[in-house]
Amino acid sequence: MKLRISRIPVILIIATGFFMFSCTDFFTSTWFPWAARDQSSLIPKITLDNIDELLQMFEDDPDGSYALLQKLKDSKGGLSDDEWNELLGASLGAAANAVGFGQAVIGAAGNIGNIENLDGVQDVLLDALNSLSNVEGTGDILSEILPPPGTEAFDTFTDNASSEDLAVAAMILVLGEVSKAVDGDFEDFLDNPGNYEIPPDTQALAQAMAIVAVLADRPGSLDDDSPLKGILDLFKLLD
C-alpha cells in the first residue's frame, strides 16, 4: 500500500503538531545524567509496578529508552497475557522516547516561529526528522511485540494505551520503514511521499492503531482539530 500524501499539507500539519506537542506533559523532561553510564544494568525486570518509574527514568534519554524497549521485548516470559498487554500499552511512551520525538519537537518548535516561507518550514522539519534516533530498530520492535489487529490481544492492548501514544506509535511504524528506504535522510520522503510503500502487515498494524486513536466514543480520542489526527489522515492511516 503506497502512501499518498501531498507535500504542502503534511508539512504544515506536522509543523502545527510540533508546536502542540512541545506544550504537553507527554514530553515533560526529567534528567537522570547518571543513567547514561550503564543503562542496561540499571533496568530491572519490568513489571506493572515499576514500568512508570522506568519510563520516567529514561524519558529524556533515547538510547536508554531503546534499551528499555528491548528489555520489554525480552520480558514476556512469566507474564500473564493481561499483564503483557497492560505493559505494552504503558510502554508506547518508551518507543516515542527511544526515537527522540520529544527532543525533535522541542527543537523544531523553537525554530519554526522565525520562518517566513514554506521552504524554511520544510528545512526545519527535515532536520527534526533526520535527528530521530533508533527509528528503524524501534519500528521493528513494535512490529514484533504488538499484537495483530482483529485479535482479542489487540483490543486489550489498545484499551490500555492512550490515543496519543497509539497515534505516535503508528507514525513510528511508518517512519521506521521509510527510513530503511531513504537511509535515514527524509528529504525525498517529504518531497515525494507517494513513492514509498509500507509492508502490508506493518501498514495494517499502524492503520488499526490510528483508527482506534480517533474513535469518537473512546476516552481521550483525537478530535478533528488534533494535528496528530491530521498527520494520520495524510498518511492514509484512517482509510
C-alpha angles and dihedrals in degrees: 000000000000124000110240107196127152113228103231100048095048092051093049095044094047088048090052089047091054090057092048097046094049088065099051132094087238090083099036108142128225115179123220103170093175090061091074093067098078111349100175094054090052094059113089125193106305116243137164088257097057105029095094092050091048092049090053093046092060098029095120096032114085095188092046090049090049090052088050091052091050090049089052091052089055095045101071095100112094094021125110118239091252092050092048093051092048090051091050092053093048095046100055085095088064089058092052091047092046090057092046099238092153095054093044092049095049092047093049094045089054092055107035094071091069096050120105104186142040095251090057091051090050091052091054092046091048091053089049094050093044090052093060114119130217091358096147096044092045091051090049092051092049090050089052101045105034116091119246120260118264095038130109088240090058091051091050091047095050091045087060096047131077120243091242092052092048092050094048091047090052089053091049091053090054096042091047091059094042090050090059090057097044096038093237095309110111098185095104090044090058091047098041110017093157090067093070124088124199121211109260097241092049091045091051093050094047091046094050092050091047092051092050089050092061100041106135096222094049117106108249093012117174107254129212092269094054113114088213091059090050092053092047090051093050089049086057089240094129098056 
